[in-house]
């Protein structure tokens, strides 16, 4: 068996140093005049795949930010950074970025900052969870591969104590993150206990909680935002939001052998068909962003039209959502 070792600090982490496309590099910080950024190498692109975009998050700045005469991005007057992304855009290295660099021996704090600013790295670290036991980590092209563990109570099995025990075993055996996918029992108490006892980032699929004791057809934006805010206040680090499943994609599903296999995707498809409206996770995107920014919750965009088998792979429904 070949033995792989991490490259020297700051060098190309790909095994054979094959090189990357332009989008695989972080742009130098464009804001702080006295900050010098470093280009970060990441894994090479898979042979035979379409040419990746060479754009980074610097190409999609908020409309309220402006470039000064020196080409550096400037935030609006009175702006106070909250998220890891906002700090990175300002050239700031946060304690969480330094901790990530300690855990990623091939990266420097400057490289972590620049990759976050470029939109190719996330640090799922809810500000509430940081007050408990969270040990910051990162997910991105330049990081080592991460493993997620799914857990959760069902209406017929398990409970809060058992789920916390599952979490402890998952972390002991190397899970980098965990998702609480509970659909039964005391979801609130279970989620809170998991967040308070976890050293790894915790994710949820909030729509699972939104329909407890309710019909999916009755879901509205007020209920969505209330659920997101409540879970963010509990310390959840990342939300799976199925915002890419749109009304215009649904006709393509009828040609599938297996249909919609994503629970979140199927719930929102039913909501759209019943209400005759566009996906409210899509139309309410900006409001969702505001809640998540307040607590620095990371997005995990749910693939609600993923195929359930090879017969449906790469069909118009899946590609439409992508």
C-alpha positions in Angstrom: 0.0 0.0 0.0 1.4 3.5 -0.9 2.0 5.8 2.0 0.9 9.4 1.6 2.2 12.3 3.6 1.1 15.9 3.7 3.3 18.3 1.7 5.4 21.0 3.4 3.5 23.9 4.9 2.0 26.1 2.2 2.9 23.9 -0.7 0.7 22.1 -3.2 -1.3 19.4 -1.3 -2.1 17.4 -4.4 -0.2 14.1 -4.4 1.7 14.6 -7.7 1.6 18.4 -7.8 -0.3 18.3 -11.0 -1.4 21.9 -10.8 -4.9 23.4 -10.8 -7.2 25.7 -12.7 -7.4 29.5 -12.0 -10.4 29.1 -9.7 -8.3 26.8 -7.4 -6.4 29.8 -6.1 -7.5 32.4 -3.5 -7.2 36.0 -4.6 -5.1 38.1 -2.4 -7.1 40.2 0.1 -8.5 43.3 -1.6 -9.3 45.4 1.4 -6.6 45.8 4.1 -3.8 47.8 2.6 -1.1 46.3 4.8 -2.2 42.7 4.4 -0.4 40.5 1.9 -2.4 37.4 0.8 -0.9 34.1 -0.3 -2.1 32.0 -3.2 -3.4 28.6 -1.9 -3.1 25.5 -4.0 -5.8 22.9 -3.8 -6.6 19.5 -5.3 -6.4 19.1 -9.1 -9.5 18.9 -11.1 -10.9 15.5 -12.1 -9.8 14.6 -15.6 -12.6 14.5 -18.2 -14.9 16.9 -16.3 -16.2 20.2 -17.7 -13.8 23.1 -17.3 -14.4 24.7 -13.8 -15.3 28.3 -13.4 -12.3 30.6 -12.6 -14.5 32.9 -10.5 -14.3 33.2 -6.7 -16.5 34.8 -4.1 -14.6 38.1 -4.8 -16.6 38.2 -8.1 -19.9 38.1 -6.2 -19.6 40.8 -3.6 -22.6 42.3 -1.8 -24.0 45.3 -3.7 -23.4 47.6 -0.7 -19.6 47.1 -0.9 -17.6 49.3 -3.2 -14.0 49.4 -4.6 -11.9 52.3 -3.6 -9.4 54.1 -5.9 -6.8 51.4 -5.3 -9.1 48.6 -6.2 -9.7 47.4 -2.6 -13.2 46.4 -1.5 -14.7 48.7 1.1 -17.7 47.8 3.2 -20.5 50.3 3.8 -20.2 52.9 6.5 -20.7 51.5 10.0 -20.3 47.9 8.9 -19.4 45.4 11.6 -18.2 42.0 10.6 -20.1 39.0 12.1 -19.3 35.9 10.0 -16.0 34.2 9.2 -16.5 35.3 5.6 -16.9 38.9 6.5 -13.8 38.9 8.7 -11.8 37.2 5.9 -12.9 39.9 3.4 -11.5 42.5 5.7 -8.2 40.7 5.9 -8.7 39.6 9.5 -7.5 36.3 10.8 -9.9 35.1 13.5 -9.1 32.7 16.3 -11.2 30.1 14.5 -9.0 30.5 11.4 -5.9 30.0 13.5 -7.3 26.9 15.0 -8.1 25.5 11.6 -4.5 26.1 10.5 -3.3 24.2 13.6 -5.5 21.2 12.5 -4.6 21.5 8.8 -0.8 21.2 9.0 -0.3 22.0 5.3 -2.1 25.4 5.6 -1.1 28.7 7.2 -3.6 31.0 9.0 -3.2 33.4 6.0 -4.1 30.7 3.6 -7.1 29.7 5.6 -8.3 33.3 5.6 -7.8 33.7 1.9 -9.6 30.5 1.1 -12.6 31.6 3.2 -12.6 35.0 1.5 -12.5 33.3 -1.9 -15.5 31.2 -1.0 -13.8 27.8 -1.3 -13.6 27.1 2.4 -16.2 27.3 5.2 -15.7 27.2 8.9 -19.0 25.9 10.4 -18.9 27.7 13.7 -22.2 29.1 15.1 -21.3 31.8 17.6 -23.5 30.1 20.2 -21.8 26.7 19.7 -18.4 28.4 20.1 -19.5 29.2 23.6 -20.0 25.5 24.4 -17.4 22.9 23.3 -17.0 23.4 19.6 -13.4 22.9 18.2 -13.4 24.8 14.9 -12.7 22.9 11.7 -13.0 23.7 8.0 -14.3 22.1 4.9 -13.0 23.1 1.5 -10.9 22.3 -1.6 -7.6 23.0 0.2 -8.4 21.0 3.4 -8.1 17.4 4.1 -11.2 15.3 3.4 -13.8 15.4 6.1 -16.3 12.7 7.2 -19.8 13.4 8.4 -21.9 11.2 10.7 -25.7 11.1 10.5 -27.7 10.4 13.7 -31.1 11.1 15.0 -34.1 9.8 16.9 -37.2 8.4 15.1 -40.8 8.3 16.3 -40.4 4.6 17.3 -36.8 4.5 18.6 -34.1 6.2 20.6 -34.1 9.4 22.6 -31.9 12.3 23.7 -29.5 10.2 25.9 -29.0 7.7 23.1 -28.4 10.3 20.5 -25.7 12.1 22.6 -24.1 8.7 23.1 -24.2 8.1 19.3 -22.5 11.5 18.9 -19.8 10.6 21.3 -19.1 7.3 19.5 -19.1 9.0 16.1 -16.5 11.6 17.3 -14.4 9.0 19.0 -14.1 7.1 15.7 -13.2 10.1 13.6 -16.4 12.0 12.5 -15.5 15.6 11.6 -19.1 16.8 11.7 -22.5 15.3 12.7 -26.1 15.9 11.6 -29.1 15.5 13.8 -31.7 14.2 11.5 -34.3 13.4 14.2 -37.9 13.0 13.1 -39.4 11.9 16.4 -39.2 12.2 20.2 -38.4 15.5 21.8 -36.6 17.1 18.9 -35.9 20.3 20.7 -34.3 18.7 23.8 -32.3 16.3 21.6 -30.9 19.0 19.4 -30.0 21.2 22.3 -28.2 18.4 24.1 -26.3 17.5 21.0 -25.1 21.1 20.4 -24.1 21.6 24.0 -22.1 18.3 24.1 -20.5 18.3 20.7 -16.9 19.3 19.9 -17.7 19.0 16.1 -20.0 21.1 14.0 -23.7 20.1 14.1 -26.0 20.3 11.1 -29.7 19.8 10.7 -32.4 19.7 8.0 -34.7 22.3 9.5 -37.7 21.4 7.3 -38.0 18.2 9.3 -38.9 20.2 12.4 -41.1 22.6 10.5 -43.7 19.9 9.8 -43.9 18.2 13.2 -47.6 18.3 14.0 -48.4 20.3 10.9 -49.1 19.7 7.2 -46.4 20.7 4.8 -49.0 22.5 2.7 -49.5 25.0 5.5 -45.8 26.0 5.7 -45.2 29.7 5.3 -42.2 32.0 5.5 -42.9 33.1 9.1 -42.7 29.4 10.2 -39.5 28.9 8.2 -37.7 31.9 9.7 -38.9 31.1 13.2 -37.6 27.6 13.0 -34.2 28.7 11.6 -33.8 31.3 14.3 -34.6 28.9 17.1 -32.2 26.3 15.9 -29.5 28.9 15.3 -30.0 30.1 18.9 -29.5 26.5 20.1 -26.1 26.4 18.4 -26.6 24.5 15.1 -23.6 25.2 12.8 -25.0 24.4 9.4 -28.5 24.1 7.8 -29.4 22.0 4.8 -31.7 24.3 2.8 -33.4 22.8 -0.3 -33.5 26.1 -2.2 -32.7 24.8 -5.6 -35.8 22.7 -6.2 -38.0 24.9 -8.4 -41.5 24.6 -9.9 -40.1 24.4 -13.4 -38.0 21.3 -12.5 -41.0 19.2 -11.3 -42.3 18.2 -14.8 -39.0 16.4 -15.4 -39.5 14.1 -12.4 -42.4 12.3 -14.1 -40.0 10.6 -16.4 -38.0 9.1 -13.5 -37.9 5.5 -12.5 -37.6 6.2 -8.8 -39.0 9.7 -8.5 -37.8 12.2 -5.7 -35.8 10.4 -3.1 -34.8 13.4 -1.0 -37.2 13.9 1.9 -36.7 17.6 1.9 -37.1 17.7 -1.9 -40.3 15.7 -1.9 -41.8 17.9 0.9 -41.2 21.1 -1.0 -42.4 19.6 -4.3 -45.7 18.7 -2.5 -45.8 22.3 -1.1 -45.3 23.9 -4.6 -47.9 21.6 -6.3 -50.5 22.3 -3.6 -49.9 26.0 -3.3 -49.1 26.7 -7.0 -46.2 28.8 -6.0 -42.4 28.9 -6.3 -40.3 27.2 -3.6 -40.5 29.5 -0.6 -36.9 28.6 0.4 -35.9 30.1 -3.0 -38.1 33.2 -2.9 -37.2 33.8 0.8 -33.5 33.4 0.3 -32.5 36.9 1.4 -34.5 36.6 4.6 -33.0 33.2 5.3 -29.5 34.7 4.8 -30.2 37.5 7.3 -31.0 35.0 10.1 -28.1 32.8 9.3 -25.7 35.7 9.2 -26.7 36.8 12.7 -25.4 33.6 14.2 -22.9 32.7 11.5 -24.6 29.5 10.4 -23.2 27.9 7.3 -25.3 26.9 4.3 -25.5 23.3 3.0 -27.5 23.5 -0.2 -29.7 20.4 -0.2 -29.8 18.4 -3.5 -33.5 17.8 -3.4 -33.6 16.3 -6.9 -30.6 14.0 -6.6 -31.2 10.7 -8.3 -32.1 7.5 -6.4 -30.2 5.3 -8.9 -28.3 5.1 -12.1 -31.5 5.1 -14.2 -32.3 8.7 -13.1 -28.7 10.0 -12.9 -27.8 13.2 -14.8 -31.4 13.7 -15.9 -33.1 17.0 -16.6 -34.4 17.3 -13.1 -31.1 16.8 -11.4 -29.2 19.1 -13.8 -31.9 21.7 -13.6 -31.5 22.0 -9.9 -27.7 22.1 -10.2 
